[in-house]
Amino acid sequence: MFARVATYDVPANQLDDAVRHFQEAIREITQIEGLAEAYVLVGRDDGRALTMTTWASQYALESSRDLASRLRRAAAKEVDGSVVSVAEYEVALHEVVAEGM
């Protein structure tokens, strides 16, 4: 499994709108085969946000790269935010501790 993690600066008062825009972006990226999971995390105190997507293969991760880049920039721009960083990783360990969360 592989993952892409992006961090954002978002005005704190725009975080709920940012979540909606990220959700729309996730809907679009599901068109690419191999998406396993998607997360949106927000820091309400400091206006930071993080997205993480996991992919079934390196090929799926690479295939999603261009579309993901366009979608993340557009989502951030909609709320006067910015993309701070993007990194890709191989998932070395994935463990689900509690089912149904």
C-alpha positions in Angstrom: 0.0 0.0 0.0 1.1 3.6 -0.7 0.0 6.9 0.7 0.1 10.6 -0.3 0.0 13.2 2.5 -0.6 16.9 1.9 -0.7 19.7 4.4 -2.5 23.0 4.0 -2.8 26.4 5.7 -6.4 27.4 5.8 -8.0 30.3 7.5 -9.5 28.9 10.7 -12.9 30.3 9.9 -12.9 28.4 6.6 -12.1 24.9 7.8 -15.7 23.6 7.5 -15.8 24.9 3.9 -12.4 23.4 3.3 -13.7 20.0 4.4 -16.6 20.2 1.9 -14.2 21.1 -0.9 -11.8 18.3 0.0 -14.8 15.9 0.1 -15.8 17.0 -3.5 -12.1 16.4 -4.5 -12.2 12.9 -3.0 -15.4 12.1 -5.0 -13.5 13.0 -8.2 -10.4 11.1 -7.4 -12.3 7.9 -6.7 -12.6 7.6 -10.5 -9.0 6.4 -10.4 -8.8 2.7 -9.7 -6.8 1.8 -6.6 -7.9 4.4 -4.1 -8.2 2.5 -0.8 -8.9 5.2 1.8 -9.1 9.0 2.2 -8.8 11.1 5.3 -9.2 14.8 6.0 -7.8 16.1 9.3 -8.2 19.6 10.6 -6.5 21.6 13.4 -9.2 24.0 14.5 -6.9 26.0 16.7 -4.3 26.8 14.0 -6.0 26.5 10.7 -4.0 23.6 9.5 -5.4 20.8 7.5 -4.0 17.5 6.3 -5.3 15.1 3.6 -4.1 11.5 3.3 -5.1 9.0 0.6 -3.9 5.4 0.5 -3.5 3.5 -2.7 -3.5 -0.2 -3.5 -0.3 0.0 -5.5 2.5 2.4 -6.5 1.0 2.4 -10.0 -2.3 3.7 -8.6 -0.6 6.3 -6.6 1.4 7.5 -9.6 -1.7 7.4 -11.9 -3.5 9.7 -9.5 -0.7 12.3 -9.1 -1.7 14.9 -11.7 -5.4 14.9 -10.9 -4.7 14.9 -7.2 -2.4 17.9 -7.6 -5.1 19.9 -9.5 -7.8 19.0 -7.1 -5.8 19.9 -4.0 -4.8 23.3 -5.4 -8.4 24.0 -6.4 -9.8 23.0 -3.0 -7.3 25.1 -1.1 -7.9 28.1 -3.4 -11.6 28.0 -2.8 -11.1 28.8 0.9 -8.1 31.2 0.4 -5.8 28.5 1.7 -2.5 27.2 0.4 -0.8 23.8 -0.1 2.2 23.7 2.2 3.6 20.3 1.3 2.9 17.0 -0.4 4.8 13.8 0.2 4.4 10.2 -0.9 5.2 7.1 1.1 5.1 3.4 1.1 2.9 2.3 4.0 5.2 0.1 6.1 2.5 -0.9 8.6 -1.3 -0.6 8.7 -3.2 -1.9 11.6 -6.8 -1.5 12.4 -7.3 -1.8 16.2 -11.0 -1.2 16.6 -13.5 -2.2 13.9 -16.4 0.1 13.1 -14.8 3.4 14.0 
